[in-house]
Every structure is written in C-alpha cells, then in structure tokens.
Amino acid sequence: MKSLKEIIEDPNVSQSVVTDGLRVLDEEIAKRSGIGGMAIKAAYKVVKNVQGGRTLEKAVRVLMPEFIEKLDPYYARFQEEGKSKSWEEYLRPHYASLANELLAVTDLKVQGTDNRAVRGAYDKLRPKASKEVIASLPALTRMMEKYI
C-alpha cells in the first residue's frame, strides 16, 4: 500500500496535483462573498499577481510536501479502515484539526518569507483562516480522490 506522499509526489502525478490544486484554489476563492470574501479576493489577487502568478504556483509546490505530511497519517488510517467511505467523508470529522495542522505549516512559511506583499496579505487574513480552510477542505479532498 502506497503512502499519500508516494502517490502525490510521484513525478507522473505531482504536476497534475499542483495544476488541479491551483484550479480548486481559484474556484474556492471565487465562491467567497461579503466583506470577508472581498478581503480574501483582494489578498488573493495580490498574491496571484506577484511575479505573474509564479509565486502562487511556487507556494503550492513548497507547501505541498508538508501538507501531504500532515495528511498522510489520516490517509493511512483511511486505508486501514477499508475505505468504506470516500476520502472526503472520512476526513470531514477531522476538518478542524486538519485545518489547524495545515495552517501551522503556512504560518511557519510566511514567517520566513521576505516578500512583504505575501506576508501582509497573509497577516490580514490569518485571523479567519481556519474557517476558510475548513470551508475549502471538501473541494480539496474531492480533487485528491482522483489520485488516491
């Protein structure tokens, strides 16, 4: 049985995961509404426009291994339980703790960046980030299902 890391980081799969992940991110940001949604969209636009979008793809590539590391124990348990549920259904009860684990990764990365635009956008959104990550996890897990 392959680990999630082995599946996602396979050279034949990883570029597709990045491409699909960026598409899901675009779709999830587009769904946001209200004042909070406007702030998220504005910050996302800033990050997306840094270096012609290359910064966002680079961020996904940099974060993906550590995100997969956080997801891998959940995947191992999912495999052990015989996959009686979809990946999304399995993870649903764990969304809050998983969001916190993923945000711990991004917090450390943003602390280490020299890019003030990225850091400023992140700092503005961080107080409500857990709620936003939880809201996006169903789409992300559905996207991952085609690879696992």
C-alpha positions in Angstrom: 0.0 0.0 0.0 1.4 3.3 -1.1 1.5 6.3 1.3 -0.2 9.5 0.3 3.3 11.1 -0.1 4.3 8.3 -2.6 1.1 8.8 -4.6 1.1 12.6 -4.7 4.8 13.2 -5.1 5.1 10.6 -8.0 6.7 12.6 -10.9 3.9 11.4 -13.2 1.3 12.8 -10.8 2.7 15.8 -8.9 2.3 18.4 -11.7 -1.3 17.4 -12.2 -1.9 17.8 -8.4 -0.4 21.3 -8.5 -2.5 22.3 -11.5 -5.7 20.9 -10.0 -4.8 22.4 -6.6 -4.5 25.8 -8.2 -7.8 25.4 -10.0 -9.5 24.4 -6.8 -8.0 27.4 -5.0 -9.3 29.7 -7.8 -12.8 28.2 -7.5 -12.9 28.4 -3.8 -11.7 32.0 -3.7 -14.3 32.9 -6.3 -17.1 31.4 -4.1 -16.3 33.8 -1.2 -18.8 36.6 -0.7 -19.5 39.5 1.7 -16.9 41.8 3.2 -14.7 38.9 4.3 -14.9 37.5 0.8 -13.9 40.8 -0.7 -10.8 40.9 1.6 -9.9 37.3 0.7 -10.3 38.0 -3.1 -8.2 41.2 -2.8 -5.4 39.4 -0.9 -5.5 36.5 -3.3 -5.3 38.9 -6.3 -2.2 40.5 -4.7 -0.5 37.1 -4.2 -1.6 35.8 -7.6 -0.1 38.8 -9.4 3.3 38.7 -7.7 5.7 37.6 -10.4 3.0 37.0 -12.9 1.4 34.2 -10.9 4.6 32.2 -10.5 4.7 33.0 -6.7 1.4 31.3 -6.2 2.4 28.1 -8.0 5.8 28.2 -6.2 3.9 28.5 -2.9 1.8 25.4 -3.7 4.9 23.5 -4.7 6.7 24.5 -1.5 3.7 23.8 0.8 2.5 20.6 -0.8 5.1 18.2 0.7 4.4 19.5 4.2 0.7 19.4 3.6 0.9 15.9 2.4 3.0 15.0 5.5 0.1 16.3 7.7 -2.5 14.4 5.6 -0.5 11.1 5.4 -1.5 9.8 8.9 -5.2 10.4 8.0 -4.7 8.6 4.7 -3.0 5.6 6.5 -6.0 5.3 8.8 -8.4 5.7 5.9 -6.6 2.8 4.2 -6.7 0.7 7.3 -10.4 1.1 7.7 -11.1 -0.4 4.3 -12.2 2.8 2.6 -15.8 2.2 3.4 -16.3 5.9 2.9 -15.0 8.4 0.4 -11.8 10.3 1.3 -14.0 13.4 1.8 -16.4 11.6 4.1 -13.6 10.1 6.1 -11.9 13.5 6.6 -15.0 15.5 7.4 -14.9 14.9 11.2 -11.3 15.9 11.2 -11.5 19.1 9.3 -11.0 21.5 12.2 -7.9 19.7 13.5 -6.5 19.2 10.0 -7.1 22.9 9.2 -5.0 23.8 12.2 -2.3 21.5 11.2 -2.2 22.9 7.7 -2.2 26.5 9.0 0.7 25.7 11.3 2.7 24.9 8.1 1.7 28.1 6.4 2.4 30.2 9.5 6.0 29.0 9.6 6.5 29.5 5.9 5.1 33.1 5.9 7.2 34.0 8.9 10.3 33.1 6.8 9.3 35.0 3.7 11.0 38.2 2.6 8.0 39.0 0.3 6.2 41.8 2.2 3.2 41.7 -0.2 2.6 38.0 0.6 3.2 38.4 4.3 0.9 41.5 4.5 -1.9 39.7 2.7 -1.5 36.6 4.9 -1.4 38.6 8.1 -4.7 40.3 7.2 -6.4 37.0 6.5 -4.9 34.8 9.2 -7.4 35.5 12.0 -10.2 33.9 10.0 -8.1 31.4 8.1 -9.2 28.3 10.0 -12.9 28.9 8.9 -11.8 29.4 5.3 -9.6 26.3 5.2 -12.4 24.2 6.7 -14.8 25.5 4.0 -12.3 24.6 1.3 -11.3 21.1 2.5 -14.3 19.4 0.9 -13.3 20.6 -2.6 -9.6 19.8 -2.0 -10.4 16.3 -0.8 -12.7 15.6 -3.7 -9.9 16.8 -6.0 -7.4 14.4 -4.3 -9.8 11.4 -4.7 -9.0 11.1 -8.3 -5.3 10.4 -7.4 -5.8 8.1 -4.5 
